[in-house]
Amino acid sequence: MRILLFSLLLAGAASAQEITLYPGHPDLNTSALSPTDVTRDIRMVEPEPQSMGISVETATLNGDVLTVVSRSGPDGSQFDSTRVSWPSLAPLSLDVTRGNNQGSAAFSGTEISGSYGASDDAQAFELAVPSVPFPYAVLRYVIRALPLDQTGYEATVPVFSPQNRLRDVFVTVDGPETVTLPNGTTVDAIAVSTVGAPGGPQKHFVDASNRTIVQSEAQAQGMLIRATPVNEEELAAIQAQNAADAAAAEAARAEAVANAITPGSDALVAVEPQTVTMTVRLIQPQEQDLGTVTATETLADGQLTIMTDVQIPAAGQNQQDTTVVAYPSMMPISRVQVTPNRVSRATFADGMMTGTVTEGEEVTNVEASLEGGFGPGITNHLVRMLPFAEGYVTSFQQIDSTGDVSLSQLSVTGQESYTTPSGSEHTVWVIVEVEEGRPDYTYYVDTETRELLRTAFAPQPGVLLDIVVP
């Protein structure tokens, strides 16, 4: 079953520093900098390593005007073009694109005019600010130009972008630190911390010999994200690996579709009903018990009834489901889901789902084809019925209460040892479910009893949740 959980927002606060930097400030040694093009590999390091793409930044110096252009995100969906005076870094103009939103700004001393928003509904603005800010896109140049030999140096850096407007970023020169790069080389760097920039607290490692940033780290909502400059050879290797990973994923999807299971499939293995109360636990960014999920399964007269009660007070969630299927075919018969604000009812016959969704006084009739798929509310039981073997992959279609049909891929990755919170030791099959548009779910099923002992998933980046048998 799917559990809709709350978003966890973590915020940090910082106190103002006595020094406030501005373009041309005497503390900034911009004359020691050389504007250069940089390609960065961006990847999540924790909690689960994964690539987050490549950013490409070009720097063009024409007389006393520096133009910094950067692209990142899928298909270059994040774009910045910023013009500043060199070497003061005084802002001239900038243009940004963030997905469907576009923005621009022009600077005249402490006056800023521009717009930001959807291309057909951008909102204009005119601002008078206390002091001349730095465009956010050149914050890295400010960091590189700091008095790096002064450990403990602190300052406030006012930065501006059309999407975030004016922000104070607090910078601290933390001092010398040796950094090991992904290629194994070590660099004697100066660490500089920032608080207040979009994306959360960050740490930048500046090569003491040439004032280039050799690595940056950002921590937010339990994630550690690292950006590292790469050369052409390293970039080619990353792109080759990404292409190989994509090809392997596509091959696995094709195999899963070819090996799809449907209600009545001979591959399904009948199992004993399981009745259990499981604990919903927040694992990251901190550990906390959030609530419970009680599942009661009963088998009678060739029908399996699955009743679940979800109680998560921290999220204000109170949900009861009753699902009835023919057994062991898992052909759907009926489904009722009740929450404080919504009731959905559905019955299944002749390959069709008919039902209603009631929200307050509004009742919506639903009618949809099953398209050979399963009904809602059965995934936790279905994964227990798989023909377990390491490397086994399959897929299945499932309809939800609104009539939408989705495709999920299941992969049995192998066996591992697992200890429950109470200390009970088990050997489990590990099954990963991948469904486009939803977080990946990992299920842990006892190899002997086929009981589901744990479900793990990340409802948003940096947040990990477990649903476990105590």
C-alpha positions as CSV (number, residue, x, y, z in Angstrom):
1,M,0.0,0.0,0.0
2,R,1.1,3.6,-0.5
3,I,1.3,5.9,2.4
4,L,1.2,9.6,1.8
5,L,3.6,11.2,4.3
6,F,4.4,14.8,5.2
7,S,7.4,16.8,4.0
8,L,10.0,17.6,6.6
9,L,11.4,21.1,6.4
10,L,14.7,21.8,8.1
11,A,15.8,25.4,8.5
12,G,18.9,27.0,10.0
13,A,19.5,30.4,11.4
14,A,22.6,32.5,11.5
15,S,23.5,35.8,13.2
16,A,24.6,38.8,11.2
17,Q,28.3,39.4,10.9
18,E,30.0,42.7,11.6
19,I,31.6,42.9,8.1
20,T,29.3,43.3,5.2
21,L,30.9,42.8,1.8
22,Y,30.0,44.7,-1.3
23,P,31.4,44.8,-4.9
24,G,34.9,46.2,-4.8
25,H,35.3,45.7,-1.0
26,P,39.0,45.9,0.0
27,D,38.8,42.5,1.8
28,L,38.2,40.8,-1.6
29,N,41.3,39.9,-3.6
30,T,39.6,39.5,-7.0
31,S,42.8,40.5,-8.7
32,A,44.2,37.1,-7.7
33,L,41.4,35.3,-9.6
34,S,41.3,34.1,-13.2
35,P,37.8,33.7,-14.7
36,T,37.7,30.2,-16.2
37,D,35.2,27.7,-17.6
38,V,34.2,24.9,-15.1
39,T,32.3,21.7,-15.6
40,R,31.1,20.1,-12.4
41,D,29.9,16.6,-11.6
42,I,27.0,16.9,-9.1
43,R,26.0,13.8,-7.2
44,M,24.3,12.8,-4.0
45,V,26.8,11.1,-1.6
46,E,24.4,10.4,1.3
47,P,22.1,8.8,2.0
48,E,22.3,6.9,-1.3
49,P,25.0,7.7,-3.9
50,Q,23.5,8.8,-7.2
51,S,24.3,11.2,-10.0
52,M,22.4,14.4,-10.0
53,G,23.8,15.6,-13.4
54,I,26.4,17.9,-14.7
55,S,26.6,21.7,-14.6
56,V,28.6,23.7,-17.1
57,E,29.8,27.2,-16.4
58,T,31.5,29.4,-18.9
59,A,33.3,32.7,-18.0
60,T,33.9,35.3,-20.7
61,L,35.9,38.5,-19.9
62,N,35.4,41.3,-22.5
63,G,37.3,44.4,-21.3
64,D,36.0,45.1,-17.8
65,V,32.8,43.1,-18.2
66,L,32.6,39.5,-17.0
67,T,29.8,37.3,-18.3
68,V,29.1,34.0,-16.4
69,V,26.8,31.5,-18.1
70,S,25.8,28.3,-16.4
71,R,23.5,25.4,-17.4
72,S,22.4,22.5,-15.3
73,G,19.4,20.2,-14.8
74,P,17.6,18.0,-17.3
75,D,18.0,19.4,-20.8
76,G,19.6,22.6,-19.4
77,S,16.4,23.5,-17.6
78,Q,18.3,25.7,-15.2
79,F,20.1,28.5,-16.9
80,D,21.9,31.7,-15.7
81,S,23.5,34.4,-17.7
82,T,25.0,37.1,-15.4
83,R,27.0,40.2,-16.3
84,V,29.2,42.0,-13.8
85,S,32.0,44.6,-13.8
86,W,35.4,43.1,-13.5
87,P,37.2,42.9,-11.1
88,S,34.7,44.6,-8.7
89,L,31.9,42.1,-9.3
90,A,29.4,45.0,-9.4
91,P,26.2,43.7,-10.9
92,L,25.1,44.8,-14.4
93,S,22.3,42.5,-15.5
94,L,21.2,38.9,-15.4
95,D,18.8,36.4,-17.0
96,V,17.6,33.1,-15.4
97,T,15.5,30.1,-16.4
98,R,14.2,27.7,-13.9
99,G,12.1,25.1,-15.7
100,N,9.0,27.0,-16.9
101,N,9.9,30.1,-15.0
102,Q,12.0,32.9,-16.4
103,G,13.5,36.0,-14.9
104,S,15.7,39.0,-15.5
105,A,17.2,41.9,-13.5
106,A,19.0,45.1,-14.3
107,F,21.0,46.9,-11.7
108,S,21.7,50.6,-11.2
109,G,23.5,51.1,-7.9
110,T,21.1,50.1,-5.1
111,E,18.1,50.0,-7.5
112,I,17.0,46.8,-9.1
113,S,14.3,46.2,-11.7
114,G,13.2,43.1,-13.4
115,S,10.6,40.3,-13.5
116,Y,10.2,36.6,-12.6
117,G,7.6,33.9,-13.2
118,A,6.0,31.7,-15.8
119,S,6.8,32.9,-19.3
120,D,3.2,34.0,-19.8
121,D,2.7,35.5,-16.3
122,A,6.0,37.0,-15.1
123,Q,5.7,39.4,-12.3
124,A,7.6,42.7,-12.6
125,F,9.4,44.2,-9.6
126,E,11.3,47.4,-8.7
127,L,13.4,47.3,-5.6
128,A,15.6,49.7,-3.6
129,V,18.1,47.8,-1.5
130,P,20.4,49.0,1.3
131,S,23.6,48.3,-0.4
132,V,24.8,47.0,-3.8
133,P,24.4,43.2,-3.7
134,F,26.3,40.5,-5.6
135,P,24.4,38.4,-8.2
136,Y,24.0,35.0,-6.7
137,A,25.8,33.5,-9.8
138,V,29.1,35.1,-8.8
139,L,29.0,34.0,-5.1
140,R,31.7,31.5,-5.9
141,Y,34.0,34.3,-7.0
142,V,33.4,36.1,-3.7
143,I,34.3,32.9,-1.8
144,R,37.5,32.5,-3.8
145,A,38.5,36.2,-3.2
146,L,38.1,36.1,0.6
147,P,41.1,36.6,2.9
148,L,41.8,32.8,3.0
149,D,44.8,33.2,5.3
150,Q,42.5,34.6,8.1
151,T,41.0,31.5,9.7
152,G,37.9,32.5,11.5
153,Y,37.1,35.5,9.2
154,E,33.4,36.1,9.0
155,A,31.3,38.3,6.8
156,T,27.8,38.9,5.4
157,V,27.4,38.7,1.6
158,P,24.2,40.2,0.3
159,V,23.2,38.3,-2.9
160,F,20.4,38.8,-5.3
161,S,18.5,36.6,-7.8
162,P,15.1,37.2,-9.4
163,Q,13.6,34.0,-8.0
164,N,14.9,34.5,-4.4
165,R,15.3,38.3,-4.3
166,L,17.7,39.7,-1.8
167,R,19.4,37.3,0.7
168,D,22.2,37.6,3.2
169,V,24.7,34.8,3.0
170,F,27.0,34.4,6.0
171,V,30.5,33.2,5.1
172,T,33.2,31.9,7.4
173,V,36.8,31.0,6.6
174,D,37.1,27.7,8.5
175,G,40.8,27.2,7.8
176,P,43.1,24.6,6.2
177,E,41.7,21.1,5.4
178,T,43.0,18.3,3.2
179,V,40.4,17.1,0.7
180,T,40.3,13.8,-1.1
181,L,38.8,14.1,-4.5
182,P,36.8,11.3,-6.3
183,N,39.8,10.5,-8.5
184,G,41.8,9.8,-5.3
185,T,44.1,12.8,-5.3
186,T,44.4,15.0,-2.3
187,V,44.4,18.8,-2.2
188,D,45.5,21.2,0.6
189,A,42.6,23.5,0.7
190,I,41.0,26.2,2.7
191,A,37.4,25.4,3.8
192,V,34.8,28.2,3.6
193,S,31.3,27.6,5.0
194,T,28.2,29.5,3.9
195,V,24.8,29.7,5.5
196,G,21.7,31.3,4.0
197,A,22.3,30.5,0.3
198,P,19.6,28.7,-1.6
199,G,20.1,24.9,-1.2
200,G,21.0,25.0,2.5
201,P,24.4,25.2,4.4
202,Q,27.4,24.7,2.1
203,K,31.1,24.2,2.5
204,H,33.5,25.1,-0.3
205,F,37.1,23.9,-0.5
206,V,39.4,26.4,-2.1
207,D,42.9,25.3,-3.4
208,A,45.3,27.4,-1.4
209,S,47.7,27.6,-4.3
210,N,45.5,29.0,-7.1
211,R,42.2,30.0,-5.4
212,T,40.1,27.5,-7.4
213,I,37.2,25.7,-5.8
214,V,38.1,22.0,-6.0
215,Q,34.9,20.7,-4.3
216,S,31.7,22.0,-2.8
217,E,29.3,20.2,-0.4
218,A,25.7,21.1,0.5
219,Q,23.7,19.5,3.3
220,A,19.9,19.8,3.4
221,Q,17.1,17.5,4.7
222,G,19.5,14.6,5.4
223,M,21.3,14.8,2.0
224,L,24.9,15.4,1.3
225,I,25.4,16.7,-2.2
226,R,28.9,17.2,-3.7
227,A,29.9,19.2,-6.7
228,T,33.4,18.5,-8.1
229,P,35.1,20.1,-11.2
230,V,36.0,17.5,-13.8
231,N,38.2,17.6,-16.9
232,E,37.3,16.3,-20.3
233,E,38.6,12.8,-19.7
234,E,36.7,12.5,-16.4
235,L,33.5,14.0,-18.0
236,A,33.7,11.4,-20.8
237,A,34.0,8.6,-18.2
238,I,31.0,9.9,-16.3
239,Q,28.9,10.2,-19.4
240,A,29.9,6.7,-20.5
241,Q,29.0,5.3,-17.1
242,N,25.6,7.2,-17.1
243,A,24.9,5.8,-20.6
244,A,25.8,2.3,-19.4
245,D,23.6,2.6,-16.4
246,A,20.7,3.9,-18.5
247,A,21.1,1.0,-21.0
248,A,21.1,-1.5,-18.1
249,A,18.0,0.0,-16.6
250,E,16.2,0.0,-20.0
251,A,17.2,-3.7,-20.5
252,A,15.8,-4.5,-17.0
253,R,12.6,-2.7,-17.8
254,A,12.2,-4.6,-21.1
255,E,12.8,-7.9,-19.3
256,A,10.3,-6.9,-16.6
257,V,7.6,-6.1,-19.1
258,A,8.2,-9.3,-21.0
259,N,7.9,-11.2,-17.7
260,A,4.9,-9.3,-16.5
261,I,2.5,-10.8,-13.9
262,T,-1.3,-10.4,-14.0
263,P,-4.2,-11.6,-11.8
264,G,-4.2,-15.4,-12.1
265,S,-0.6,-15.7,-13.2
266,D,0.9,-19.1,-12.7
267,A,4.0,-17.4,-11.3
268,L,2.2,-16.4,-8.1
269,V,2.8,-18.5,-5.0
270,A,0.0,-18.7,-2.4
271,V,1.1,-17.7,1.1
272,E,-0.4,-17.7,4.6
273,P,-2.3,-14.5,5.6
274,Q,-0.3,-12.1,7.7
275,T,-1.7,-10.0,10.5
276,V,0.7,-7.5,12.1
277,T,1.1,-4.0,13.5
278,M,4.1,-2.3,12.0
279,T,5.9,0.8,13.2
280,V,6.4,3.7,10.9
281,R,9.9,5.1,11.7
282,L,11.7,8.1,10.4
283,I,15.3,7.1,9.8
284,Q,16.8,10.2,8.3
285,P,17.4,13.1,8.8
286,Q,16.8,12.0,12.4
287,E,15.3,8.9,14.1
288,Q,11.7,9.1,15.3
289,D,8.7,6.9,15.6
290,L,5.8,8.4,13.7
291,G,2.9,6.0,13.9
292,T,1.7,2.5,13.1
293,V,0.2,0.5,10.2
294,T,-1.9,-2.4,11.2
295,A,-2.6,-5.0,8.5
296,T,-5.2,-7.8,9.1
297,E,-5.5,-10.5,6.4
298,T,-8.2,-13.2,6.5
299,L,-8.8,-16.0,4.0
300,A,-12.2,-17.5,3.6
301,D,-14.3,-19.1,0.8
302,G,-11.6,-18.3,-1.8
303,Q,-11.4,-14.7,-1.0
304,L,-8.6,-12.7,0.7
305,T,-9.6,-9.7,2.7
306,I,-6.9,-7.2,3.5
307,M,-7.8,-4.6,6.2
308,T,-5.3,-1.8,7.0
309,D,-5.4,1.0,9.6
310,V,-2.8,3.8,9.2
311,Q,-2.3,6.0,12.2
312,I,0.5,8.7,11.8
313,P,-0.4,11.6,14.2
314,A,2.7,13.6,13.2
315,A,1.3,13.8,9.6
316,G,-2.3,14.0,10.6
317,Q,-3.0,10.8,8.8
318,N,-5.8,8.5,9.7
319,Q,-6.7,6.0,7.0
320,Q,-8.6,2.7,6.8
321,D,-8.6,0.4,3.8
322,T,-10.6,-2.8,3.1
323,T,-9.5,-4.7,0.0
324,V,-11.1,-8.0,-1.2
325,V,-9.6,-10.2,-3.9
326,A,-10.1,-13.7,-5.2
327,Y,-7.3,-16.0,-3.9
328,P,-4.8,-17.0,-5.0
329,S,-5.5,-15.3,-8.3
330,M,-5.5,-11.8,-6.7
331,M,-8.3,-10.8,-9.1
332,P,-9.9,-7.7,-7.5
333,I,-13.4,-7.8,-6.1
334,S,-13.9,-4.7,-4.0
335,R,-12.1,-1.8,-2.3
336,V,-13.0,0.8,0.3
337,Q,-10.7,3.5,1.5
338,V,-11.7,6.0,4.3
339,T,-9.9,9.1,5.5
340,P,-11.3,12.1,7.4
341,N,-11.8,14.0,4.2
342,R,-12.4,11.4,1.6
343,V,-14.1,8.1,1.0
344,S,-13.5,6.0,-2.1
345,R,-15.5,2.8,-3.0
346,A,-14.9,0.5,-5.9
347,T,-16.1,-2.8,-7.3
348,F,-14.5,-4.9,-10.0
349,A,-16.2,-7.1,-12.6
350,D,-15.7,-8.0,-16.3
351,G,-12.4,-6.2,-16.4
352,M,-13.9,-2.9,-15.3
353,M,-13.7,-0.8,-12.1
354,T,-16.8,1.2,-11.1
355,G,-17.1,3.3,-8.0
356,T,-17.3,6.7,-6.3
357,V,-15.0,9.1,-4.7
358,T,-16.7,11.3,-2.0
359,E,-15.1,14.5,-0.7
360,G,-17.5,16.4,1.5
361,E,-20.7,16.9,-0.4
362,E,-19.1,16.2,-3.7
363,V,-19.4,12.7,-5.2
364,T,-17.4,11.8,-8.3
365,N,-18.3,8.6,-10.3
366,V,-15.4,6.6,-11.5
367,E,-15.4,4.0,-14.3
368,A,-12.2,2.6,-15.8
369,S,-10.8,-0.5,-17.5
370,L,-8.4,-2.6,-15.4
371,E,-6.3,-3.2,-18.5
372,G,-5.3,-6.6,-17.2
373,G,-3.9,-5.1,-14.0
374,F,-4.4,-5.6,-10.3
375,G,-6.6,-3.5,-8.0
376,P,-5.3,-1.1,-5.4
377,G,-4.1,-2.0,-1.9
378,I,-2.4,-5.3,-2.8
379,T,1.3,-4.6,-3.2
380,N,2.4,-5.7,0.3
381,H,0.8,-9.1,-0.2
382,L,1.8,-9.4,-3.9
383,V,5.5,-9.1,-3.2
384,R,5.2,-12.1,-0.8
385,M,3.9,-14.2,-3.7
386,L,6.8,-13.8,-6.1
387,P,8.8,-16.8,-7.3
388,F,11.9,-15.7,-5.4
389,A,15.2,-16.1,-7.1
390,E,18.1,-13.7,-7.2
391,G,17.9,-11.5,-10.4
392,Y,14.2,-12.3,-10.9
393,V,12.5,-9.2,-12.5
394,T,8.8,-8.7,-13.3
395,S,6.3,-5.9,-13.7
396,F,2.6,-5.4,-13.0
397,Q,-0.1,-2.9,-13.7
398,Q,-2.3,-1.5,-10.9
399,I,-5.3,0.8,-10.9
400,D,-5.9,3.3,-8.2
401,S,-9.2,4.6,-6.7
402,T,-9.4,7.4,-9.4
403,G,-9.1,5.0,-12.3
404,D,-5.5,5.8,-13.2
405,V,-3.3,2.8,-14.2
406,S,0.4,2.7,-13.4
407,L,3.2,0.3,-14.2
408,S,5.6,-1.0,-11.5
409,Q,8.8,-3.0,-11.9
410,L,9.8,-5.5,-9.3
411,S,13.4,-6.8,-8.9
412,V,14.6,-9.5,-6.5
413,T,18.1,-8.3,-5.7
414,G,19.1,-11.2,-3.5
415,Q,19.2,-12.3,0.1
416,E,20.6,-10.6,3.2
417,S,20.6,-10.9,7.0
418,Y,18.1,-8.7,8.8
419,T,17.6,-8.0,12.5
420,T,14.2,-6.6,13.6
421,P,14.2,-3.7,16.2
422,S,13.4,-6.3,18.9
423,G,16.5,-8.3,18.0
424,S,14.9,-11.2,16.1
425,E,17.3,-12.4,13.3
426,H,16.1,-13.3,9.9
427,T,17.3,-14.1,6.4
428,V,15.3,-12.0,3.9
429,W,14.7,-11.6,0.2
430,V,15.1,-8.0,-0.9
431,I,12.7,-6.8,-3.5
432,V,12.9,-3.3,-5.1
433,E,9.8,-1.7,-6.6
434,V,10.3,1.1,-9.2
435,E,7.3,3.1,-10.4
436,E,7.7,6.3,-12.5
437,G,6.7,9.4,-10.5
438,R,6.9,7.7,-7.1
439,P,9.7,6.9,-4.7
440,D,11.3,3.5,-4.9
441,Y,10.1,1.0,-2.3
442,T,12.3,-1.8,-0.9
443,Y,10.6,-4.8,0.7
444,Y,12.2,-7.3,3.0
445,V,10.5,-10.7,3.1
446,D,11.4,-13.6,5.3
447,T,12.9,-16.5,3.2
448,E,11.1,-19.2,5.3
449,T,7.7,-17.7,6.3
450,R,7.3,-15.3,3.4
451,E,6.2,-12.7,5.9
452,L,6.9,-9.0,5.1
453,L,9.2,-7.7,7.8
454,R,10.2,-4.3,6.5
455,T,9.4,-1.7,3.9
456,A,11.8,1.2,3.3
457,F,11.4,4.2,1.0
458,A,12.3,7.9,0.6
459,P,9.2,10.1,0.3
460,Q,11.5,13.0,-0.6
461,P,15.2,13.4,-1.1
462,G,17.1,13.2,2.2
463,V,14.1,11.7,4.1
464,L,14.1,7.9,4.7
465,L,11.2,6.0,6.3
466,D,10.9,2.4,7.5
467,I,7.7,0.5,8.1
468,V,8.9,-2.4,10.3
469,V,7.7,-5.3,12.3
470,P,8.9,-4.4,15.9
